[in-house]
Every structure is written in structure tokens, then in C-alpha cells.
Amino acid sequence: MSQYKIEAGTAQHIGDRKEQQDRVALFAAPNAPGHMMAVVADGMGGKSGGAIAAEQVIRSAKMLFDEFFPGNDIKAMLEAIVHEAHTVIKLSAVSSEKEPHSTFAALVISPQKAVWAHVGDSRLYRFSGPNFAERTKDHSYVERLVDEGMITPEEAKNHKMSNVLVNVLGSKNAIPYVTFGEKDNLVAGDSFLLCSDGLWHYFSDIELSVAVGASTPRQASELMIRKARERANSHGDNVSFAIVKLAPQPVEQKTYVAEKMTRVI
């Protein structure tokens, strides 16, 4: 097994909104050494309902990851987070103006592999060194139009219905479904980006791979926030993301470590 250490960081900017309704977090598993989780939630809903929904996603993620042990099913845990948060968000609806709901994107790194899950249009990107490898597919109306060949991915970004989601946590009419991905045989140089649409809307896949691959999480965070703000031109949404990079570990260190986590505001 290749040896590596985890370098991770989170970043947020309120953009041009009155309130920060995104949430992002990094967690270590107290009962599973060598495991870590990154979570991004983009909350939506009137009268602070979105912020409350996204906060519940983070609370559910921490609670269930705290109970995680080596050998447990990672996908089952991620699905449990979604359904736990979905149920609580529905029960704690705080607004008749607009029901609170949230997206979900989460990544779990273990010594064996990476597993991720998402609901909505918060994305996970995977990079191999400086190269873009893959990303999640949004659960959105415009993504369906792209799949059907009706519009191009570039047209989807500025489509008048680009903010319409077909799968979210907190919906009164549907149980959210979870889409999973995974990568075995992790090596130093692999990296991941989890982000809300307030970030990915302003970048191509290649631009994100270059930013993450060429810099530390802190440097990449500062660069991407600056560029997102410039490109938003005073009309930007909340920006929230987490970067997880697998860095080379000195050969004399024989153990898997997940210890370097920084936060950028």
C-alpha cells in the first residue's frame, strides 16, 4: 500500500448574499484511526431555513461518523447521514415562505480507499496529480437537459432554470436518493474538491484541477475565492468548499496519518 498523509482545508465566503447558508466541515473518526470525512451542504429556504438545514447535515454527519468503526460499511453510513438529516430537516421546518432543504456532498478517506456520496448539485471532483479525473453529476433539471442533448454543459451554467434541483434533503414530497462513487488504490498525488455551486459555477474542470494540484489547500483556497469573486461581478452566491490532498510521506514514517487539517475563512 502506498504511503501518504492527508492535507486538507476548508474555505467559505458569503459572496453577495445577506446570509451564509452553506456549511462545510472536516472530521476525524474517533473510533477509526486513519479515516477522515469532508462534508459540504448548501442550504436553501426562506427566513434562515437554509442555514438551519445545512447545519443539520453537518450535525448528522458528525454524529454518525463519531459512531463509525473500522470494518463498518462506509456507503451505508453516508446514506444514513442523508436520511437522518432529511428527517430532522422536515421535522424542524421553520418557514411557511419556503421549505428548508439542503444539498449534500461527502467524502470519506480510509487507508484502503476513498468513498463519496452526493445529493443535489454540490459536487465532488477527483484529480489525479494535476489532471482532472472525474466529478459527480448534478441532480438538477439542467443536468437532465444536458444528458438528453438539449443543451451544452456551458449553456447549463446560465440557464434560467439552473437552480432547479430534482433531488434534495428536506423535501416534503420525496425521499432523497444518494449517488455514490469510490476510488481504490489511493496514492500520493490524488486529490479531491467538494464544493457548492457558488464555486464550481465560475470554473472549468481543468481550471479547478490546476488550482488544486499546483498549490497547498490554503493557497488554492485563496486563489479560487479571489477568482470566483472576480467572475461573479457582485452577483455571487455563497462559496463553500473543502480540499483534500494526499501528499507524499517520508519513507521512514510507516504509519498512515490523517493529521494536517487547516481552515481558511
C-alpha positions as a Markdown table, in Angstrom:
| # | Residue | x | y | z |
|---|---|---|---|---|
| 1 | Met | 0.0 | 0.0 | 0.0 |
| 2 | Ser | 1.3 | 3.4 | -0.9 |
| 3 | Gln | 2.1 | 5.7 | 2.0 |
| 4 | Tyr | 0.7 | 9.2 | 2.1 |
| 5 | Lys | -0.5 | 11.8 | 4.5 |
| 6 | Ile | -3.7 | 13.9 | 4.3 |
| 7 | Glu | -3.5 | 17.6 | 3.8 |
| 8 | Ala | -7.0 | 19.2 | 4.0 |
| 9 | Gly | -8.6 | 22.5 | 4.4 |
| 10 | Thr | -12.0 | 24.3 | 4.1 |
| 11 | Ala | -12.9 | 27.7 | 2.9 |
| 12 | Gln | -16.0 | 29.9 | 2.8 |
| 13 | His | -17.1 | 33.3 | 1.5 |
| 14 | Ile | -20.6 | 34.8 | 1.9 |
| 15 | Gly | -20.5 | 36.1 | -1.7 |
| 16 | Asp | -23.1 | 38.8 | -2.4 |
| 17 | Arg | -25.8 | 37.2 | -0.3 |
| 18 | Lys | -27.1 | 38.6 | 3.0 |
| 19 | Glu | -26.5 | 35.3 | 4.8 |
| 20 | Gln | -24.2 | 32.4 | 4.7 |
| 21 | Gln | -26.4 | 29.3 | 4.2 |
| 22 | Asp | -23.6 | 26.9 | 3.2 |
| 23 | Arg | -21.8 | 24.7 | 5.7 |
| 24 | Val | -18.6 | 22.8 | 5.4 |
| 25 | Ala | -16.6 | 20.6 | 7.8 |
| 26 | Leu | -13.8 | 18.2 | 8.2 |
| 27 | Phe | -14.0 | 15.3 | 10.7 |
| 28 | Ala | -11.7 | 12.6 | 12.1 |
| 29 | Ala | -13.2 | 9.4 | 13.2 |
| 30 | Pro | -12.6 | 8.9 | 17.0 |
| 31 | Asn | -13.1 | 5.1 | 16.7 |
| 32 | Ala | -11.4 | 4.6 | 13.3 |
| 33 | Pro | -7.8 | 5.8 | 13.1 |
| 34 | Gly | -6.8 | 6.7 | 9.6 |
| 35 | His | -10.3 | 7.7 | 8.5 |
| 36 | Met | -11.5 | 11.2 | 7.8 |
| 37 | Met | -14.6 | 12.9 | 6.3 |
| 38 | Ala | -15.2 | 16.1 | 4.4 |
| 39 | Val | -18.8 | 17.4 | 4.1 |
| 40 | Val | -20.3 | 20.3 | 2.2 |
| 41 | Ala | -24.0 | 21.3 | 2.5 |
| 42 | Asp | -25.7 | 24.1 | 0.5 |
| 43 | Gly | -28.8 | 25.1 | 2.4 |
| 44 | Met | -31.9 | 26.8 | 0.8 |
| 45 | Gly | -35.0 | 28.2 | 2.3 |
| 46 | Gly | -36.5 | 31.4 | 3.5 |
| 47 | Lys | -36.0 | 33.1 | 6.9 |
| 48 | Ser | -32.7 | 31.3 | 7.6 |
| 49 | Gly | -34.3 | 27.9 | 6.9 |
| 50 | Gly | -31.4 | 27.0 | 4.5 |
| 51 | Ala | -28.8 | 27.7 | 7.1 |
| 52 | Ile | -30.6 | 25.5 | 9.6 |
| 53 | Ala | -31.0 | 22.7 | 7.1 |
| 54 | Ala | -27.3 | 22.8 | 6.1 |
| 55 | Glu | -26.3 | 22.9 | 9.8 |
| 56 | Gln | -28.4 | 19.8 | 10.4 |
| 57 | Val | -26.5 | 18.0 | 7.7 |
| 58 | Ile | -23.2 | 18.7 | 9.4 |
| 59 | Arg | -24.6 | 17.6 | 12.8 |
| 60 | Ser | -25.8 | 14.3 | 11.4 |
| 61 | Ala | -22.6 | 13.7 | 9.6 |
| 62 | Lys | -20.5 | 14.3 | 12.8 |
| 63 | Met | -22.8 | 12.2 | 15.0 |
| 64 | Leu | -22.8 | 9.1 | 12.7 |
| 65 | Phe | -19.1 | 9.4 | 11.9 |
| 66 | Asp | -18.3 | 9.5 | 15.6 |
| 67 | Glu | -20.1 | 6.1 | 15.8 |
| 68 | Phe | -18.1 | 4.7 | 12.9 |
| 69 | Phe | -15.7 | 1.8 | 13.4 |
| 70 | Pro | -13.2 | 0.1 | 11.0 |
| 71 | Gly | -15.0 | -2.5 | 9.0 |
| 72 | Asn | -18.3 | -0.7 | 9.0 |
| 73 | Asp | -20.0 | -0.1 | 5.6 |
| 74 | Ile | -19.0 | 3.4 | 4.6 |
| 75 | Lys | -21.7 | 3.7 | 1.9 |
| 76 | Ala | -24.4 | 2.6 | 4.5 |
| 77 | Met | -23.1 | 5.3 | 6.9 |
| 78 | Leu | -23.2 | 8.0 | 4.2 |
| 79 | Glu | -26.8 | 7.0 | 3.3 |
| 80 | Ala | -27.8 | 7.0 | 6.9 |
| 81 | Ile | -26.5 | 10.6 | 7.3 |
| 82 | Val | -28.6 | 11.7 | 4.4 |
| 83 | His | -31.8 | 10.1 | 5.7 |
| 84 | Glu | -31.2 | 11.2 | 9.3 |
| 85 | Ala | -30.6 | 14.8 | 8.2 |
| 86 | His | -33.6 | 14.7 | 5.8 |
| 87 | Thr | -35.9 | 13.5 | 8.5 |
| 88 | Val | -34.8 | 16.1 | 11.0 |
| 89 | Ile | -35.0 | 18.9 | 8.5 |
| 90 | Lys | -38.6 | 18.0 | 7.6 |
| 91 | Leu | -39.5 | 17.9 | 11.3 |
| 92 | Ser | -37.8 | 21.2 | 12.1 |
| 93 | Ala | -39.2 | 23.3 | 9.2 |
| 94 | Val | -39.1 | 26.9 | 10.3 |
| 95 | Ser | -40.7 | 28.8 | 7.4 |
| 96 | Ser | -44.0 | 28.7 | 5.6 |
| 97 | Glu | -42.5 | 31.0 | 3.0 |
| 98 | Lys | -40.2 | 28.3 | 1.6 |
| 99 | Glu | -39.5 | 24.9 | 2.9 |
| 100 | Pro | -35.9 | 24.4 | 4.1 |
| 101 | His | -33.7 | 21.9 | 2.3 |
| 102 | Ser | -30.1 | 21.2 | 1.6 |
| 103 | Thr | -27.7 | 19.6 | -0.8 |
| 104 | Phe | -25.1 | 17.1 | 0.4 |
| 105 | Ala | -21.6 | 16.1 | -0.7 |
| 106 | Ala | -19.3 | 14.0 | 1.5 |
| 107 | Leu | -16.0 | 12.2 | 1.1 |
| 108 | Val | -14.6 | 9.5 | 3.4 |
| 109 | Ile | -10.9 | 8.7 | 3.1 |
| 110 | Ser | -9.8 | 5.4 | 4.6 |
| 111 | Pro | -6.4 | 3.6 | 4.4 |
| 112 | Gln | -7.9 | 1.4 | 1.7 |
| 113 | Lys | -10.0 | 3.7 | -0.5 |
| 114 | Ala | -12.0 | 6.9 | -0.9 |
| 115 | Val | -15.8 | 6.7 | -0.9 |
| 116 | Trp | -18.1 | 9.7 | -1.7 |
| 117 | Ala | -21.8 | 10.4 | -1.9 |
| 118 | His | -23.9 | 13.4 | -3.0 |
| 119 | Val | -27.4 | 14.7 | -3.2 |
| 120 | Gly | -28.3 | 17.8 | -5.3 |
| 121 | Asp | -25.8 | 20.0 | -7.1 |
| 122 | Ser | -23.0 | 20.3 | -4.6 |
| 123 | Arg | -20.1 | 18.5 | -6.3 |
| 124 | Leu | -17.1 | 16.3 | -5.7 |
| 125 | Tyr | -14.2 | 16.5 | -8.1 |
| 126 | Arg | -11.4 | 13.9 | -8.2 |
| 127 | Phe | -8.0 | 14.8 | -9.5 |
| 128 | Ser | -5.0 | 12.5 | -10.3 |
| 129 | Gly | -2.0 | 14.7 | -9.8 |
| 130 | Pro | -2.6 | 17.9 | -11.9 |
| 131 | Asn | -5.2 | 16.1 | -14.1 |
| 132 | Phe | -9.0 | 16.1 | -13.9 |
| 133 | Ala | -10.2 | 12.6 | -13.4 |
| 134 | Glu | -14.0 | 12.8 | -12.7 |
| 135 | Arg | -16.8 | 14.7 | -11.0 |
| 136 | Thr | -20.2 | 13.9 | -9.7 |
| 137 | Lys | -23.3 | 14.5 | -11.9 |
| 138 | Asp | -25.7 | 17.1 | -10.5 |
| 139 | His | -29.2 | 16.1 | -9.5 |
| 140 | Ser | -30.7 | 19.1 | -11.4 |
| 141 | Tyr | -33.1 | 19.9 | -14.1 |
| 142 | Val | -30.4 | 21.3 | -16.4 |
| 143 | Glu | -28.2 | 18.3 | -16.0 |
| 144 | Arg | -31.1 | 16.2 | -17.3 |
| 145 | Leu | -31.3 | 18.5 | -20.3 |
| 146 | Val | -27.5 | 18.0 | -20.9 |
| 147 | Asp | -27.9 | 14.3 | -20.7 |
| 148 | Glu | -30.7 | 14.5 | -23.3 |
| 149 | Gly | -28.6 | 16.6 | -25.6 |
| 150 | Met | -30.9 | 19.6 | -25.3 |
| 151 | Ile | -28.3 | 22.0 | -24.1 |
| 152 | Thr | -24.5 | 22.0 | -23.6 |
| 153 | Pro | -22.8 | 21.9 | -20.2 |
| 154 | Glu | -21.7 | 25.5 | -20.7 |
| 155 | Glu | -25.3 | 26.6 | -21.5 |
| 156 | Ala | -26.5 | 24.8 | -18.4 |
| 157 | Lys | -24.5 | 27.2 | -16.2 |
| 158 | Asn | -26.5 | 30.2 | -17.3 |
| 159 | His | -29.8 | 28.5 | -18.0 |
| 160 | Lys | -32.8 | 30.2 | -16.4 |
| 161 | Met | -33.7 | 27.0 | -14.5 |
| 162 | Ser | -30.1 | 26.2 | -13.4 |
| 163 | Asn | -31.1 | 26.4 | -9.8 |
| 164 | Val | -33.9 | 23.8 | -10.0 |
| 165 | Leu | -32.9 | 20.6 | -8.2 |
| 166 | Val | -34.7 | 17.3 | -8.6 |
| 167 | Asn | -33.2 | 15.7 | -5.5 |
| 168 | Val | -32.6 | 17.4 | -2.1 |
| 169 | Leu | -32.7 | 16.8 | 1.6 |
| 170 | Gly | -35.8 | 18.1 | 3.3 |
| 171 | Ser | -38.3 | 17.8 | 0.5 |
| 172 | Lys | -41.8 | 17.1 | 1.8 |
| 173 | Asn | -42.7 | 15.1 | -1.3 |
| 174 | Ala | -39.8 | 12.8 | -2.0 |
| 175 | Ile | -37.2 | 10.7 | -0.2 |
| 176 | Pro | -33.7 | 11.8 | -1.4 |
| 177 | Tyr | -31.7 | 9.2 | -3.3 |
| 178 | Val | -27.9 | 9.1 | -2.9 |
| 179 | Thr | -25.4 | 8.7 | -5.7 |
| 180 | Phe | -22.0 | 7.1 | -4.7 |
| 181 | Gly | -18.5 | 6.9 | -6.1 |
| 182 | Glu | -15.3 | 5.4 | -5.0 |
| 183 | Lys | -11.6 | 5.1 | -5.8 |
| 184 | Asp | -9.4 | 2.2 | -4.7 |
| 185 | Asn | -5.6 | 2.1 | -4.5 |
| 186 | Leu | -5.1 | 5.7 | -3.4 |
| 187 | Val | -1.7 | 7.2 | -4.0 |
| 188 | Ala | 0.2 | 10.3 | -3.1 |
| 189 | Gly | -0.9 | 12.9 | -5.7 |
| 190 | Asp | -4.6 | 12.1 | -5.6 |
| 191 | Ser | -6.8 | 15.0 | -4.5 |
| 192 | Phe | -10.4 | 15.8 | -4.1 |
| 193 | Leu | -12.5 | 19.0 | -4.1 |
| 194 | Leu | -16.0 | 19.2 | -2.6 |
| 195 | Cys | -17.9 | 22.4 | -3.3 |
| 196 | Ser | -21.2 | 24.2 | -3.5 |
| 197 | Asp | -22.4 | 25.8 | -6.8 |
| 198 | Gly | -21.1 | 29.2 | -5.6 |
| 199 | Leu | -17.6 | 27.9 | -6.5 |
| 200 | Trp | -18.0 | 25.5 | -9.5 |
| 201 | His | -20.2 | 27.8 | -11.4 |
| 202 | Tyr | -17.2 | 30.0 | -12.2 |
| 203 | Phe | -14.6 | 27.4 | -13.2 |
| 204 | Ser | -13.9 | 24.8 | -15.8 |
| 205 | Asp | -12.9 | 21.3 | -14.7 |
| 206 | Ile | -9.4 | 21.9 | -15.9 |
| 207 | Glu | -9.1 | 25.2 | -14.0 |
| 208 | Leu | -10.0 | 23.5 | -10.8 |
| 209 | Ser | -7.6 | 20.7 | -11.3 |
| 210 | Val | -4.7 | 23.1 | -11.9 |
| 211 | Ala | -5.6 | 25.2 | -8.9 |
| 212 | Val | -5.9 | 22.3 | -6.5 |
| 213 | Gly | -3.0 | 20.3 | -8.0 |
| 214 | Ala | -0.4 | 23.1 | -8.0 |
| 215 | Ser | -0.9 | 24.5 | -4.5 |
| 216 | Thr | -1.4 | 23.8 | -0.9 |
| 217 | Pro | -5.1 | 23.7 | 0.3 |
| 218 | Arg | -4.7 | 27.2 | 1.8 |
| 219 | Gln | -3.1 | 28.6 | -1.4 |
| 220 | Ala | -5.7 | 27.0 | -3.6 |
| 221 | Ser | -8.5 | 28.3 | -1.4 |
| 222 | Glu | -7.3 | 31.9 | -1.5 |
| 223 | Leu | -6.9 | 31.7 | -5.3 |
| 224 | Met | -10.3 | 30.2 | -6.0 |
| 225 | Ile | -12.2 | 32.5 | -3.8 |
| 226 | Arg | -10.5 | 35.5 | -5.4 |
| 227 | Lys | -11.2 | 34.3 | -8.9 |
| 228 | Ala | -14.8 | 33.4 | -8.0 |
| 229 | Arg | -15.5 | 36.8 | -6.6 |
| 230 | Glu | -14.0 | 38.5 | -9.7 |
| 231 | Arg | -16.0 | 36.4 | -12.0 |
| 232 | Ala | -19.2 | 36.8 | -10.0 |
| 233 | Asn | -19.1 | 40.6 | -10.6 |
| 234 | Ser | -21.0 | 41.4 | -7.5 |
| 235 | His | -23.7 | 38.8 | -8.1 |
| 236 | Gly | -22.1 | 35.8 | -6.4 |
| 237 | Asp | -23.7 | 33.1 | -4.3 |
| 238 | Asn | -22.2 | 31.7 | -1.0 |
| 239 | Val | -18.9 | 30.0 | -1.7 |
| 240 | Ser | -18.0 | 26.9 | 0.3 |
| 241 | Phe | -15.6 | 24.1 | -0.3 |
| 242 | Ala | -13.2 | 21.5 | 1.1 |
| 243 | Ile | -9.9 | 20.4 | -0.4 |
| 244 | Val | -8.4 | 17.0 | 0.5 |
| 245 | Lys | -4.9 | 16.2 | -0.9 |
| 246 | Leu | -2.9 | 13.0 | -0.4 |
| 247 | Ala | 0.7 | 14.1 | -0.1 |
| 248 | Pro | 3.9 | 12.1 | 0.0 |
| 249 | Gln | 5.0 | 10.8 | 3.3 |
| 250 | Pro | 8.7 | 10.4 | 4.3 |
| 251 | Val | 9.7 | 6.8 | 3.9 |
| 252 | Glu | 10.8 | 6.4 | 7.4 |
| 253 | Gln | 7.2 | 7.0 | 8.6 |
| 254 | Lys | 5.5 | 3.7 | 8.3 |
| 255 | Thr | 2.0 | 4.5 | 9.5 |
| 256 | Tyr | -0.9 | 6.0 | 7.7 |
| 257 | Val | -1.7 | 9.5 | 9.0 |
| 258 | Ala | -4.5 | 12.0 | 8.7 |
| 259 | Glu | -3.5 | 14.8 | 10.8 |
| 260 | Lys | -2.9 | 18.0 | 8.9 |
| 261 | Met | -6.2 | 19.9 | 8.7 |
| 262 | Thr | -6.4 | 23.6 | 8.3 |
| 263 | Arg | -9.3 | 26.0 | 8.0 |
| 264 | Val | -9.4 | 29.1 | 5.8 |
| 265 | Ile | -12.1 | 31.8 | 6.3 |
